[in-house]
Amino acid sequence: MFIIGEKINTVNPRVLRAVEERDAPFISDLAQVQARAGAEIIDVNVGSHPSAEPGNMRWAVERIQEIVDLPLAVDSPNPQAVRAGLEACHNKEQAWANSVTLEKARLEGLLPGVAEYGCTVVGLCMDERGLPPTPAGRLEVAKRLADEVERRRIAPDKLYLDALVEPISVESKAALVSLETLRAIRSALPEIKTVICLSGISFGLPARRLLNRVFLPLLLQAGVDAIFMDPLDRRLMAALRASQALLGHDAHGLKYIAAYRSKQLE
Amino acid sequence: MFIIGEKINTVNPRVLRAVEERDAPFISDLAQVQARAGAEIIDVNVGSHPSAEPGNMRWAVERIQEIVDLPLAVDSPNPQAVRAGLEACHNKEQAWANSVTLEKARLEGLLPGVAEYGCTVVGLCMDERGLPPTPAGRLEVAKRLADEVERRRIAPDKLYLDALVEPISVESKAALVSLETLRAIRSALPEIKTVICLSGISFGLPARRLLNRVFLPLLLQAGVDAIFMDPLDRRLMAALRASQALLGHDAHGLKYIAAYRSKQLE
């Protein structure tokens, strides 16, 4: 399971300011601390004014690469911004294009670049009408996204399908729907990978981090292949170690014991 | 899901001393604090010398009932001690007899009393040879226990089958085996209830409470009907509230918000 560090996101006003002011040390540091904390991919979401986004993305990707040697997930609903970020990536095959949906503009705008660069692409299980409420509806979109990718001769394991989460404050069964969607995709499309954005589940509720870390073992058990999460949340990372020990990914808990000894479980 | 408070257990030297010295306030208080923290059933495990156990059990049940108006789980491998505890219970129909296995002495020693009193009985999924290592093996024992109960005209929903947990420090797949056993029992024996002892999973590892609270949402998702756990572990109880919100048992997270406001999630 890959940890995608989610902290570089202009939804955070401090990050937005750093992007607008071209504060390179701030952005590079935020990449570096995530890498040190265990992130394996760094998400880069630097939207501000739409016209500025391709330039923001190119700038951020260049700055982060000077400091951190990890794959980057170039994250925007705007295909031009994703394309600009991918062009700036040194190692395009390792990069992630985040994201496509079944909307024609996003498919046509992004998949040719994905095919050309051999990068990974995130597909959101939503279409022109939005997010299907049921696992069956999301699986239907997933299959169509898999077809679009196959049609362009992109390898199936380069597609990560985002099962999507709604907040449980809005839809009480939202976690169950996401978990069932993950299982349905794995069963129906075994060559395709899955991804989820953890913290969406807790939006609108207090004590959000508690909900996020309790959702984590359920996602791991459902077999998710990558998670957008906050690697700087120490208790979340401790819950990840515990989940891996419980789910049989850590023989006799030896990694868990090592994490305890290096004070990562406090 | 029922919370069975596990704190009155002579495996804890302080509890053993209180039982041997007939320290009624200590035992009553330990029942009361568990009830206030959310326990719905109080487990009473007061083994010391085998010959003393029936007397210990009678004494403890009498003292606890003077203070706490909750069902008691009379817990001993010794049928005479369980019988002595049941005899002392005011409300025998609400009591739990904990536990039988397929061993003849335990079946014959306990089930006639269970049938007579109409109480609940915990059945451990183990036979004379011990604990089957696979879910299929445990389900086989579960079916035989269900047959034994049915043969004595005990209602099926009075049987709680303990899927049992081994420590992951010993068997890396132990949590997965227990979860799969719970699912197998629910599927094959839908009238029968299930129970688990949470903290067995973490025996032999450091930071045990972290493992216990990460195991909790997995057990709830597997549909377990009752859990032996420590209701005084505030972070475990907070994880329980979060699990219930995530698993659709708490519409719009309203109970979670209430727990947050009453500072139960800290």
Chai-1 contact restraints between the chains, C-beta under 6 A:
chainA,res_idxA,chainB,res_idxB,connection_type,confidence,min_distance_angstrom,max_distance_angstrom,comment,restraint_id
A,I168,B,A245,contact,1.0,0.0,6.0,A-B,restraint_1
A,I168,B,G253,contact,1.0,0.0,6.0,A-B,restraint_2
A,S169,B,H252,contact,1.0,0.0,6.0,A-B,restraint_3
A,S169,B,G253,contact,1.0,0.0,6.0,A-B,restraint_4
A,S172,B,G248,contact,1.0,0.0,6.0,A-B,restraint_5
A,S172,B,A251,contact,1.0,0.0,6.0,A-B,restraint_6
A,S172,B,H252,contact,1.0,0.0,6.0,A-B,restraint_7
A,K173,B,G248,contact,1.0,0.0,6.0,A-B,restraint_8
A,A175,B,L246,contact,1.0,0.0,6.0,A-B,restraint_9
A,L176,B,G248,contact,1.0,0.0,6.0,A-B,restraint_10
A,L205,B,G253,contact,1.0,0.0,6.0,A-B,restraint_11
A,P206,B,Y260,contact,1.0,0.0,6.0,A-B,restraint_12
A,A207,B,Y260,contact,1.0,0.0,6.0,A-B,restraint_13
A,A207,B,L265,contact,1.0,0.0,6.0,A-B,restraint_14
A,L210,B,A238,contact,1.0,0.0,6.0,A-B,restraint_15
A,L210,B,A242,contact,1.0,0.0,6.0,A-B,restraint_16
A,L210,B,L265,contact,1.0,0.0,6.0,A-B,restraint_17
A,L211,B,A242,contact,1.0,0.0,6.0,A-B,restraint_18
A,V214,B,P217,contact,1.0,0.0,6.0,A-B,restraint_19
A,V214,B,A239,contact,1.0,0.0,6.0,A-B,restraint_20
A,V214,B,A242,contact,1.0,0.0,6.0,A-B,restraint_21
A,V214,B,S243,contact,1.0,0.0,6.0,A-B,restraint_22
A,V214,B,L246,contact,1.0,0.0,6.0,A-B,restraint_23
A,F215,B,L246,contact,1.0,0.0,6.0,A-B,restraint_24
A,P217,B,V214,contact,1.0,0.0,6.0,A-B,restraint_25
A,P217,B,P217,contact,1.0,0.0,6.0,A-B,restraint_26
A,P217,B,L218,contact,1.0,0.0,6.0,A-B,restraint_27
A,L218,B,P217,contact,1.0,0.0,6.0,A-B,restraint_28
A,A238,B,L210,contact,1.0,0.0,6.0,A-B,restraint_29
A,A239,B,V214,contact,1.0,0.0,6.0,A-B,restraint_30
A,A242,B,L210,contact,1.0,0.0,6.0,A-B,restraint_31
A,A242,B,L211,contact,1.0,0.0,6.0,A-B,restraint_32
A,A242,B,V214,contact,1.0,0.0,6.0,A-B,restraint_33
A,S243,B,V214,contact,1.0,0.0,6.0,A-B,restraint_34
A,A245,B,I168,contact,1.0,0.0,6.0,A-B,restraint_35
A,L246,B,A175,contact,1.0,0.0,6.0,A-B,restraint_36
A,L246,B,V214,contact,1.0,0.0,6.0,A-B,restraint_37
A,L246,B,F215,contact,1.0,0.0,6.0,A-B,restraint_38
A,G248,B,S172,contact,1.0,0.0,6.0,A-B,restraint_39
A,G248,B,K173,contact,1.0,0.0,6.0,A-B,restraint_40
A,G248,B,L176,contact,1.0,0.0,6.0,A-B,restraint_41
A,A251,B,S172,contact,1.0,0.0,6.0,A-B,restraint_42
A,H252,B,S169,contact,1.0,0.0,6.0,A-B,restraint_43
A,H252,B,S172,contact,1.0,0.0,6.0,A-B,restraint_44
A,G253,B,I168,contact,1.0,0.0,6.0,A-B,restraint_45
A,G253,B,S169,contact,1.0,0.0,6.0,A-B,restraint_46
A,G253,B,L205,contact,1.0,0.0,6.0,A-B,restraint_47
A,Y260,B,P206,contact,1.0,0.0,6.0,A-B,restraint_48
A,Y260,B,A207,contact,1.0,0.0,6.0,A-B,restraint_49
A,L265,B,A207,contact,1.0,0.0,6.0,A-B,restraint_50
A,L265,B,L210,contact,1.0,0.0,6.0,A-B,restraint_51
